[in-house]
């Protein structure tokens, strides 16, 4: 995942993993559902933006996939719920 978003050295990779772990644990402490993958992509993007090496094309495709999958998943789940309700 990191090679597509930005180039980084070992220290930057460690910082990304540290930030991801910290944020996931913090969110879990407060009972907030977070995706480890989304948090990791965010930390990798942050490193890319900070170093000026972020791949805009890769980040744009990731953001687009996040925006598209939510309504599509909702539509599929809604349709499945309606189909199942007809058989109850």
C-alpha positions in Angstrom: 0.0 0.0 0.0 2.7 2.5 0.9 4.7 2.2 -2.3 1.7 3.4 -4.3 1.0 6.4 -2.0 4.5 7.8 -1.4 8.1 6.9 -1.2 9.5 6.7 2.3 12.4 5.6 4.4 12.3 3.2 7.4 11.9 6.0 9.9 8.9 7.4 8.0 7.4 3.9 7.7 7.8 3.5 11.5 6.2 6.8 12.1 3.2 5.9 9.9 2.7 2.6 11.7 3.1 4.2 15.1 0.4 6.8 14.2 -1.9 4.1 12.9 -1.5 2.0 16.0 -2.0 5.0 18.3 -5.2 6.2 16.5 -6.7 2.8 16.3 -6.1 2.2 20.0 -7.4 5.6 20.9 -10.6 5.1 18.8 -11.1 1.7 20.4 -10.8 3.2 23.8 -13.8 5.5 23.0 -15.7 2.8 21.3 -15.4 4.4 17.9 -15.4 2.0 14.9 -12.5 2.8 12.6 -10.9 1.0 9.8 -7.3 0.2 10.3 -6.8 0.4 6.6 -8.3 3.8 6.3 -6.2 5.1 9.3 -3.1 3.6 7.7 -3.8 5.2 4.3 -4.3 8.5 6.1 -1.0 8.3 7.9 0.8 7.3 4.7 -0.8 10.2 2.9 0.2 12.6 5.6 3.8 11.5 5.2 3.5 11.9 1.5 2.1 15.4 1.8 4.7 16.4 4.4 7.6 15.3 2.2 6.0 16.5 -1.1 6.1 13.0 -2.5 2.5 12.0 -2.3 1.0 10.5 -5.5 -2.0 12.6 -6.3 -3.4 10.0 -8.7 -3.2 7.1 -6.1 -4.7 9.2 -3.3 -7.5 10.5 -5.6 -8.4 6.9 -6.6 -8.4 5.8 -2.9 -10.7 8.8 -2.0 -13.0 8.1 -4.9 -13.3 4.4 -3.9 -14.2 5.4 -0.4 -16.9 7.8 -1.7 -18.3 5.3 -4.1 -18.3 2.2 -1.9 -20.5 3.6 0.9 -23.6 4.3 -1.2 -23.1 1.2 -3.2 -22.9 -1.0 -0.1 -25.9 0.8 1.4 -27.9 0.1 -1.8 -26.9 -3.5 -2.0 -27.7 -4.0 1.7 -31.1 -2.3 1.3 -32.0 -4.4 -1.6 -30.9 -7.6 0.2 -33.0 -6.5 3.2 -36.1 -6.0 1.0 -35.6 -9.4 -0.7 -35.2 -11.2 2.6 -38.2 -9.4 4.1 -40.4 -10.7 1.2 -39.6 -14.3 2.2 -40.3 -13.9 5.9 
